[in-house]
Amino acid sequence: MEPLRKNQTVRAVIEGYSSEGLGIARVNGQVVFVHRAIRGEDCDILIMKVLKNAAFGKVKKIHTPSVHRQEPDCPYFGKCGGCDFRHMDYAEELSAKRQRVQDALQRIGGSDVVVEEILGAAEIDRYRNKSQYPIANNGAVGFYRARSHEVVPVEQCRIQMAQADAAAQAVRQYIRRFRVPCYDEKTGRGLLRHLYARTNGAGESLICLLGNGERAPHESELVELLRQAVPSAVGIVWGVNRRKGNVILGDSYRTLWGEDTLRDTLWGLTFRLSVPSFYQVNRAQAEVLYRKAVDFAGLTGEETVLDLYCGAGTITLCMARHCKQAIGAEIVPEAIDDARQNAKANGVENVEFFCGDAKETAAELASRGLRPDVICVDPPRKGLAPEMVEAAAAMQPQRIVYVSCDPATLGRDVKRFAQYGYTAVRAAAVDLFPRTANIESVVLLERDK
């Protein structure tokens, strides 16, 4: 069989999807990842790149289009790196995501647990309550092009809140009017780096600008522009970030106007959120996710629950309603401050919060003889460190509820937990990120008898 060549056109049927939402075809025994392709389509594929073990291409002509194909409804689709599925209907997107979680658990995790359902979103547009716009050194405000640090200017994004788009437009005006220098990743020079906007269920917003310095020029005018653009804003904050690269959040924050926190209601509980606090970006689907996590925890009111990576205490407080004692741990000090305030504001007294690295906190609690009945983990995309898996298993909880935003690291960690006698017995997927390839999932692991 002849190897594939760049600029060659081949014909193939799309068999499935990659973790990034690309179509997968096989040509001459070689895997080809195809942009904007849909499972079942017979198409001509233009080969754009050939690597040692795979090739990448794009659809040149479709001989048999999928019934799930639709015209993309965003002018930036394929340019910015935000959405992956606007060329297909939502039903096919959900099917692809459920299969992605199932494949990760089986192929990476070595588990035979079945993903029993995927819970889709009622609203697939304007759902992101947290928006982060990188600002390029040429003043462009938008989102990164896929697999690059090139900022694509985006005037209106279908998955961001309208308040965030309005704040971005105000920042563009501010940059032009006052000739504000913007950050250059290569040189480390320039001031403005990111716009960060968080909006609650009532439509109120907390806005933060991240800069490579202590102050912004014409701060009063900046505040006025943002307040005019976003009348529902409750606060405007300046964050200092002098670190090189494209890290978003800063090391210190100063309030330019109004409040430095935002309050939101989730599952009947009120949460106080500062800029660095972790909070799920899709409020409505976060409720669905947490209900599933509580369901998997199997609480009767007599258990002790340890919630690692607790953020502002969202899962911890949800669990506390159904258990005897809930303990949360988080490395971000501001998030722990928020968690403690949230517990107090909601009158939840059967909770305790620790500030520290999750694996160190787990080891410390274990050394103190804590034996939680249930451990809940909701780690970042990189998943759990091996020491974290070991520390959690050492406390011998009967159940571990693993909330994950990356199926691959979830599968890896399920396999690691199996080495300590924990078996995945239930799994579900919850779509918090419609039109993108990201997917949340919940897995229940039980200690072998």
Secondary structure, 3 states (H helix, E strand, C coil): CCCCCCCCEEEEECCEECCCCCEEEEECCEEEEEECCCCCCEEEEEEEEECCCEEEEEEEEEEECCCCECCCCCCCECCECCCCCCCECHHHHHHHHHHHHHHHHHHHCCCCCCEEEEECCCCCCCCECEEEEEECCCCCEEEECCCCCCEEECCCCCCECHHHHHHHHHHHHHHHHHCCCECCCCCCCCCEEEEEEEECCCCCEEEEEEECCCCCCCHHHHHHHHHHHCCCEEEEEEEECCCCCCCCCCCEEEEEEECCEEEEEECCEEEEEECCCCCCCCHHHHHHHHHHHHHHHCCCCCCEEEEECCCCCHHHHHHHCCCCEEEEEECCHHHHHHHHHHHHHCCCCCEEEEECCHHHHHHHHHHCCCCCCEEEECCCCCCCCHHHHHHHHHCCCCEEEEEECCHHHHHHHHHHHHCCCEEEEEEEEECCCCCCCCCEEEEEEEECC
